[in-house]
Amino acid sequence: MADNFGLKIGIEGEKEFKKALADINQAFKVLGSEMTLVTSQFDKNDKSVQAHRS
């Protein structure tokens, strides 16, 4: 009976762990997209400032 209990915890824990990893990976994808947008906006701002200096 102890073996079944340990196996059940291991499987349930692994499922939660994989879910957490999937959530983290999704959050990194969103963060990457947001950083691309921010970088793009800063690049446009840099060109805009240079245009005003000329």
KETORVO-600710 format. One record per atom (N, C-alpha, C, O): atom name; x, y, z. Coordinates in Angstrom, 1 decimal. Layout:
+------+--------+--------+--------+
| name |     xx |     yy |     zz |
+------+--------+--------+--------+
|   CA |      X |      Y |      Z |
...
+------+--------+--------+--------+
END
This chain:
+------+--------+--------+--------+
| name |     xx |     yy |     zz |
+------+--------+--------+--------+
|    N |    0.8 |   -1.2 |    0.0 |
|   CA |    0.0 |    0.0 |    0.0 |
|    C |    0.9 |    1.3 |    0.0 |
|    O |    0.5 |    2.3 |   -0.6 |
|    N |    2.0 |    1.2 |    0.7 |
|   CA |    2.9 |    2.4 |    0.7 |
|    C |    3.4 |    2.7 |   -0.7 |
|    O |    3.6 |    3.8 |   -1.0 |
|    N |    3.7 |    1.6 |   -1.5 |
|   CA |    4.2 |    1.8 |   -2.8 |
|    C |    3.2 |    2.5 |   -3.7 |
|    O |    3.5 |    3.5 |   -4.4 |
|    N |    1.9 |    2.2 |   -3.6 |
|   CA |    0.9 |    2.9 |   -4.4 |
|    C |    0.8 |    4.3 |   -4.0 |
|    O |    0.6 |    5.2 |   -4.8 |
|    N |    0.9 |    4.6 |   -2.7 |
|   CA |    0.8 |    6.0 |   -2.2 |
|    C |    1.9 |    6.8 |   -2.7 |
|    O |    1.7 |    7.9 |   -3.2 |
|    N |    3.1 |    6.3 |   -2.7 |
|   CA |    4.3 |    7.0 |   -3.2 |
|    C |    4.2 |    7.2 |   -4.7 |
|    O |    4.6 |    8.3 |   -5.2 |
|    N |    3.7 |    6.2 |   -5.4 |
|   CA |    3.6 |    6.3 |   -6.8 |
|    C |    2.5 |    7.4 |   -7.2 |
|    O |    2.7 |    8.2 |   -8.1 |
|    N |    1.5 |    7.4 |   -6.5 |
|   CA |    0.4 |    8.4 |   -6.7 |
|    C |    0.9 |    9.8 |   -6.5 |
|    O |    0.7 |   10.7 |   -7.3 |
|    N |    1.7 |   10.1 |   -5.4 |
|   CA |    2.2 |   11.4 |   -5.2 |
|    C |    3.2 |   11.8 |   -6.3 |
|    O |    3.2 |   12.9 |   -6.7 |
|    N |    4.0 |   10.8 |   -6.7 |
|   CA |    5.0 |   11.1 |   -7.7 |
|    C |    4.3 |   11.5 |   -9.0 |
|    O |    4.8 |   12.4 |   -9.7 |
|    N |    3.3 |   10.8 |   -9.4 |
|   CA |    2.6 |   11.1 |  -10.7 |
|    C |    1.9 |   12.4 |  -10.6 |
|    O |    1.9 |   13.2 |  -11.5 |
|    N |    1.2 |   12.7 |   -9.5 |
|   CA |    0.5 |   13.9 |   -9.3 |
|    C |    1.4 |   15.1 |   -9.2 |
|    O |    1.2 |   16.2 |   -9.8 |
|    N |    2.5 |   14.9 |   -8.5 |
|   CA |    3.5 |   16.0 |   -8.4 |
|    C |    4.2 |   16.3 |   -9.8 |
|    O |    4.4 |   17.4 |  -10.1 |
|    N |    4.4 |   15.2 |  -10.6 |
|   CA |    5.0 |   15.4 |  -11.9 |
|    C |    4.0 |   16.2 |  -12.8 |
|    O |    4.4 |   17.1 |  -13.6 |
|    N |    2.7 |   15.9 |  -12.7 |
|   CA |    1.7 |   16.6 |  -13.5 |
|    C |    1.7 |   18.1 |  -13.2 |
|    O |    1.6 |   18.9 |  -14.0 |
|    N |    1.7 |   18.4 |  -11.9 |
|   CA |    1.7 |   19.8 |  -11.4 |
|    C |    3.0 |   20.5 |  -11.9 |
|    O |    3.0 |   21.6 |  -12.3 |
|    N |    4.1 |   19.7 |  -11.8 |
|   CA |    5.4 |   20.3 |  -12.2 |
|    C |    5.4 |   20.6 |  -13.7 |
|    O |    5.8 |   21.7 |  -14.1 |
|    N |    4.9 |   19.7 |  -14.5 |
|   CA |    4.8 |   20.0 |  -15.9 |
|    C |    3.9 |   21.1 |  -16.3 |
|    O |    4.2 |   21.9 |  -17.2 |
|    N |    2.8 |   21.2 |  -15.6 |
|   CA |    1.9 |   22.3 |  -15.8 |
|    C |    2.5 |   23.6 |  -15.4 |
|    O |    2.4 |   24.6 |  -16.1 |
|    N |    3.3 |   23.7 |  -14.3 |
|   CA |    4.0 |   24.9 |  -13.9 |
|    C |    5.0 |   25.3 |  -15.0 |
|    O |    5.2 |   26.4 |  -15.3 |
|    N |    5.7 |   24.3 |  -15.5 |
|   CA |    6.7 |   24.6 |  -16.5 |
|    C |    6.1 |   25.1 |  -17.8 |
|    O |    6.6 |   26.1 |  -18.4 |
|    N |    4.9 |   24.5 |  -18.2 |
|   CA |    4.2 |   25.0 |  -19.3 |
|    C |    3.7 |   26.5 |  -19.1 |
|    O |    3.8 |   27.3 |  -20.0 |
|    N |    3.3 |   26.8 |  -17.9 |
|   CA |    2.8 |   28.1 |  -17.6 |
|    C |    4.0 |   29.1 |  -17.6 |
|    O |    3.9 |   30.2 |  -18.1 |
|    N |    5.2 |   28.7 |  -17.1 |
|   CA |    6.4 |   29.5 |  -17.2 |
|    C |    6.8 |   29.8 |  -18.6 |
|    O |    7.1 |   30.9 |  -19.0 |
|    N |    6.8 |   28.7 |  -19.4 |
|   CA |    7.2 |   28.9 |  -20.8 |
|    C |    6.2 |   29.8 |  -21.6 |
|    O |    6.6 |   30.6 |  -22.4 |
|    N |    4.9 |   29.7 |  -21.3 |
|   CA |    3.9 |   30.6 |  -21.9 |
|    C |    4.2 |   32.1 |  -21.4 |
|    O |    4.1 |   33.0 |  -22.3 |
|    N |    4.5 |   32.3 |  -20.2 |
|   CA |    4.8 |   33.6 |  -19.7 |
|    C |    6.0 |   34.2 |  -20.3 |
|    O |    6.1 |   35.4 |  -20.6 |
|    N |    7.1 |   33.4 |  -20.6 |
|   CA |    8.3 |   33.8 |  -21.3 |
|    C |    7.9 |   34.2 |  -22.7 |
|    O |    8.5 |   35.2 |  -23.3 |
|    N |    7.0 |   33.5 |  -23.4 |
|   CA |    6.7 |   33.8 |  -24.7 |
|    C |    6.0 |   35.2 |  -24.8 |
|    O |    6.3 |   36.0 |  -25.6 |
|    N |    5.1 |   35.4 |  -23.8 |
|   CA |    4.4 |   36.7 |  -23.7 |
|    C |    5.4 |   37.8 |  -23.4 |
|    O |    5.4 |   38.9 |  -24.1 |
|    N |    6.3 |   37.6 |  -22.5 |
|   CA |    7.3 |   38.5 |  -22.2 |
|    C |    8.2 |   38.9 |  -23.4 |
|    O |    8.5 |   40.0 |  -23.6 |
|    N |    8.6 |   37.8 |  -24.1 |
|   CA |    9.4 |   38.1 |  -25.3 |
|    C |    8.6 |   38.9 |  -26.3 |
|    O |    9.2 |   39.8 |  -26.9 |
|    N |    7.4 |   38.7 |  -26.5 |
|   CA |    6.6 |   39.5 |  -27.4 |
|    C |    6.5 |   40.9 |  -27.0 |
|    O |    6.6 |   41.9 |  -27.7 |
|    N |    6.3 |   41.1 |  -25.7 |
|   CA |    6.2 |   42.5 |  -25.1 |
|    C |    7.5 |   43.2 |  -25.2 |
|    O |    7.6 |   44.4 |  -25.5 |
|    N |    8.6 |   42.5 |  -25.0 |
|   CA |    9.9 |   43.1 |  -25.1 |
|    C |   10.2 |   43.5 |  -26.6 |
|    O |   10.9 |   44.5 |  -26.8 |
|    N |    9.8 |   42.7 |  -27.5 |
|   CA |   10.0 |   43.0 |  -28.9 |
|    C |    9.2 |   44.3 |  -29.3 |
|    O |    9.7 |   45.2 |  -29.9 |
|    N |    8.0 |   44.4 |  -28.7 |
|   CA |    7.2 |   45.7 |  -29.0 |
|    C |    7.9 |   46.9 |  -28.3 |
|    O |    8.0 |   47.9 |  -28.9 |
|    N |    8.4 |   46.7 |  -27.1 |
|   CA |    9.0 |   47.8 |  -26.4 |
|    C |   10.3 |   48.2 |  -27.2 |
|    O |   10.6 |   49.4 |  -27.3 |
|    N |   11.1 |   47.3 |  -27.6 |
|   CA |   12.3 |   47.6 |  -28.4 |
|    C |   12.0 |   48.3 |  -29.6 |
|    O |   12.6 |   49.3 |  -30.0 |
|    N |   10.9 |   47.9 |  -30.3 |
|   CA |   10.5 |   48.6 |  -31.5 |
|    C |   10.1 |   50.0 |  -31.2 |
|    O |   10.4 |   50.9 |  -32.0 |
|    N |    9.4 |   50.2 |  -30.2 |
|   CA |    8.9 |   51.6 |  -29.8 |
|    C |   10.1 |   52.5 |  -29.5 |
|    O |   10.2 |   53.6 |  -29.9 |
|    N |   11.1 |   51.9 |  -28.7 |
|   CA |   12.3 |   52.7 |  -28.4 |
|    C |   13.1 |   53.0 |  -29.7 |
|    O |   13.7 |   54.1 |  -29.8 |
|    N |   13.2 |   52.1 |  -30.6 |
|   CA |   13.9 |   52.3 |  -31.8 |
|    C |   13.3 |   53.5 |  -32.6 |
|    O |   13.9 |   54.3 |  -33.2 |
|    N |   11.9 |   53.5 |  -32.7 |
|   CA |   11.2 |   54.6 |  -33.3 |
|    C |   11.5 |   55.9 |  -32.6 |
|    O |   11.6 |   56.9 |  -33.3 |
|    N |   11.5 |   55.9 |  -31.3 |
|   CA |   11.7 |   57.1 |  -30.5 |
|    C |   13.1 |   57.6 |  -30.8 |
|    O |   13.3 |   58.8 |  -30.9 |
|    N |   14.1 |   56.7 |  -30.8 |
|   CA |   15.5 |   57.1 |  -31.1 |
|    C |   15.6 |   57.9 |  -32.4 |
|    O |   16.3 |   58.9 |  -32.5 |
|    N |   15.0 |   57.3 |  -33.5 |
|   CA |   15.0 |   57.9 |  -34.8 |
|    C |   14.3 |   59.3 |  -34.8 |
|    O |   14.7 |   60.2 |  -35.5 |
|    N |   13.2 |   59.4 |  -34.0 |
|   CA |   12.5 |   60.6 |  -33.9 |
|    C |   13.3 |   61.7 |  -33.2 |
|    O |   13.3 |   62.8 |  -33.7 |
|    N |   14.0 |   61.4 |  -32.2 |
|   CA |   14.9 |   62.3 |  -31.5 |
|    C |   16.0 |   62.8 |  -32.4 |
|    O |   16.4 |   64.0 |  -32.5 |
|    N |   16.6 |   61.8 |  -33.2 |
|   CA |   17.7 |   62.2 |  -34.1 |
|    C |   17.2 |   63.1 |  -35.2 |
|    O |   17.9 |   64.0 |  -35.6 |
|    N |   16.0 |   62.9 |  -35.6 |
|   CA |   15.4 |   63.8 |  -36.7 |
|    C |   15.2 |   65.2 |  -36.1 |
|    O |   15.4 |   66.2 |  -36.9 |
|    N |   14.9 |   65.4 |  -34.9 |
|   CA |   14.7 |   66.7 |  -34.3 |
|    C |   16.0 |   67.4 |  -34.1 |
|    O |   16.1 |   68.7 |  -34.1 |
|    N |   17.1 |   66.7 |  -33.9 |
|   CA |   18.4 |   67.3 |  -33.7 |
|    C |   19.0 |   67.8 |  -35.0 |
|    O |   19.8 |   68.8 |  -35.0 |
|    N |   18.6 |   67.2 |  -36.2 |
|   CA |   19.2 |   67.6 |  -37.5 |
|    C |   18.7 |   68.9 |  -38.0 |
|    O |   19.1 |   69.3 |  -39.0 |
+------+--------+--------+--------+
END
